[in-house]
Amino acid sequence: MKLSRFTYTLLVLLTRIALFFWHPVFCVRGRENIPEGPCVIAGNHSGNADPLWDIYALRPMPLYRILAKESLLRVPVLRILFERIGMIGVRRGEQDVNALKTCLQALKSGEKVFVYPEGTRVKKERIEAKTGALMLADRAGVPVLPIYTSRRRFPFQPVLVAIGEPFRVRSEGRRATAAELRAQTDAMMDIIYAMGGDGK
C-alpha cells in the first residue's frame, strides 16, 4: 500500500491536540542533535504513546517509519491506517526476516526508522534491551539517534523528550559481532536513561 503523507500528518495533528488536554506542557531537549538523512532512532518504551511524543519532539516531517509488534496490524481498520503511515510490523520473539528487509530498505532509501529495543513497555525495573536496533544501523551503515521519553506520565504533568547525540556502531569496517552489539546496546540504554535522569 502506498504511504500517505496526508494521513500521517493528519494523524499527528489530531493526536497532538488530543494529548494536549492530558499533558499541556511538553519539553524537548537536544533537537539540534537530529542528523540529516537516514538513521535508526532508538528509545526507551514505557507507554503506547511513546512514538507519538517522539515524533512531536523530532517534528512530524519527514514521515518516520515505526517498527511495532505485528499484532497491531491484525485489526482490519488499524491495519489500513498503520500501513498508510508506514508502520512496519515485526513478529516478536523470533527472527523476522521480512521486517528486517523492510527496515533496511527504508534506511537505504533515506528514511528514519524508530525502534524500541526493550520490545515491551517498561514502567519500573529496566530489562535487557534487544540488539536489533544497532544491528540494523550497522548493516545499513547509518547512525543511531538515542532518545528518552518520560517513563511516568501522570495527567497534567509535563512530558520530557530528550534527544542525545547520534553515534555509529563501532565495528572497524566489518559487521559488529553479537558480543559487540550486546555491549553497545547496554551502553546505549544507559545513555538513554541517563538523559532523563533515570539511571535505573
Solvent accessible surface area in square Angstrom, and as a share of the most:
residue,aa,sasa,rsa
1,M,136,0.61
2,K,174,0.74
3,L,62,0.31
4,S,13,0.09
5,R,120,0.44
6,F,154,0.64
7,T,25,0.15
8,Y,5,0.02
9,T,50,0.29
10,L,74,0.37
11,L,43,0.22
12,V,12,0.07
13,L,99,0.49
14,L,96,0.48
15,T,28,0.16
16,R,54,0.20
17,I,90,0.46
18,A,58,0.45
19,L,33,0.16
20,F,99,0.41
21,F,138,0.58
22,W,141,0.50
23,H,15,0.07
24,P,55,0.34
25,V,75,0.43
26,F,49,0.20
27,C,57,0.34
28,V,43,0.25
29,R,127,0.46
30,G,17,0.16
31,R,76,0.28
32,E,146,0.66
33,N,34,0.17
34,I,42,0.21
35,P,26,0.16
36,E,167,0.75
37,G,33,0.32
38,P,39,0.24
39,C,0,0.00
40,V,0,0.00
41,I,0,0.00
42,A,0,0.00
43,G,1,0.01
44,N,1,0.00
45,H,31,0.14
46,S,1,0.00
47,G,7,0.07
48,N,119,0.61
49,A,23,0.18
50,D,0,0.00
51,P,24,0.15
52,L,44,0.22
53,W,1,0.01
54,D,0,0.00
55,I,4,0.02
56,Y,17,0.06
57,A,0,0.00
58,L,4,0.02
59,R,133,0.48
60,P,45,0.29
61,M,87,0.39
62,P,66,0.42
63,L,12,0.06
64,Y,4,0.01
65,R,29,0.11
66,I,15,0.07
67,L,34,0.17
68,A,17,0.13
69,K,74,0.31
70,E,53,0.24
71,S,47,0.31
72,L,58,0.29
73,L,22,0.11
74,R,167,0.61
75,V,74,0.42
76,P,99,0.63
77,V,117,0.67
78,L,64,0.32
79,R,126,0.46
80,I,98,0.50
81,L,53,0.26
82,F,31,0.13
83,E,48,0.21
84,R,89,0.33
85,I,13,0.07
86,G,2,0.02
87,M,27,0.12
88,I,8,0.04
89,G,18,0.18
90,V,30,0.17
91,R,88,0.32
92,R,131,0.48
93,G,78,0.75
94,E,100,0.45
95,Q,163,0.72
96,D,15,0.08
97,V,80,0.46
98,N,104,0.53
99,A,7,0.05
100,L,37,0.18
101,K,127,0.54
102,T,50,0.29
103,C,1,0.01
104,L,28,0.14
105,Q,126,0.56
106,A,3,0.02
107,L,1,0.00
108,K,144,0.61
109,S,80,0.52
110,G,41,0.40
111,E,43,0.19
112,K,15,0.06
113,V,0,0.00
114,F,0,0.00
115,V,10,0.06
116,Y,22,0.08
117,P,4,0.03
118,E,1,0.00
119,G,21,0.20
120,T,61,0.35
121,R,122,0.44
122,V,7,0.04
123,K,113,0.48
124,K,162,0.69
125,E,143,0.64
126,R,66,0.24
127,I,81,0.41
128,E,121,0.54
129,A,4,0.03
130,K,117,0.50
131,T,38,0.22
132,G,30,0.29
133,A,1,0.01
134,L,1,0.00
135,M,50,0.22
136,L,7,0.03
137,A,1,0.01
138,D,28,0.14
139,R,91,0.33
140,A,19,0.15
141,G,49,0.47
142,V,11,0.06
143,P,18,0.11
144,V,0,0.00
145,L,0,0.00
146,P,3,0.02
147,I,0,0.00
148,Y,11,0.04
149,T,1,0.01
150,S,16,0.10
151,R,8,0.03
152,R,141,0.51
153,R,52,0.19
154,F,115,0.48
155,P,64,0.40
156,F,139,0.58
157,Q,88,0.39
158,P,79,0.50
159,V,0,0.00
160,L,35,0.17
161,V,0,0.00
162,A,4,0.03
163,I,6,0.03
164,G,7,0.06
165,E,131,0.59
166,P,49,0.31
167,F,50,0.21
168,R,136,0.50
169,V,17,0.10
170,R,171,0.63
171,S,9,0.06
172,E,158,0.71
173,G,91,0.87
174,R,111,0.41
175,R,157,0.57
176,A,13,0.10
177,T,66,0.39
178,A,84,0.65
179,A,75,0.58
180,E,48,0.22
181,L,16,0.08
182,R,66,0.24
183,A,62,0.48
184,Q,23,0.10
185,T,0,0.00
186,D,58,0.30
187,A,51,0.40
188,M,2,0.01
189,M,7,0.03
190,D,75,0.39
191,I,89,0.45
192,I,0,0.00
193,Y,1,0.00
194,A,65,0.50
195,M,36,0.16
196,G,23,0.22
197,G,72,0.69
198,D,22,0.12
199,G,49,0.47
200,K,178,0.75
